[in-house]
Amino acid sequence: MREIDKVTILPNAVARQVGEETVILHLGSGTYFGLDAVGARIWQLIAEGKSLDEICDVILDEYEVSRPDLERDLEILIEDLLKQDLIATS
């Protein structure tokens, strides 16, 4: 993930908040992708244009998690969102 600095949400992804979770719909495939509260916060930060390092800093301030665990989980989430064609890297 270190080679990825920033990700952007693709126009084919529509997200809605449902309680503490976020549900993302891929308009092309009709596939839904769900995010828990932390994933939803990360999605929000991506939408705000934050870099992955900035996202890590915010999440570390808001949640009780170690940086190595957060970086690993963030990498997994980014890979999943890329596979679902919901985000692009830059």
JOMOHU-V507582 format. One record per helix or strand. SS is the DSSP state (@ for helix, = for strand). FROM is the first residue (numbers start at 1). TO is the last residue. If there is no record, write none. Layout:
BEGIN
ss->(SS SS)
from->(FROM FROM)
to->(TO TO)
END
This chain:
BEGIN
ss->(= = = = @ @ @ =)
from->(7 13 21 32 37 52 67 87)
to->(9 18 26 35 47 62 83 89)
END
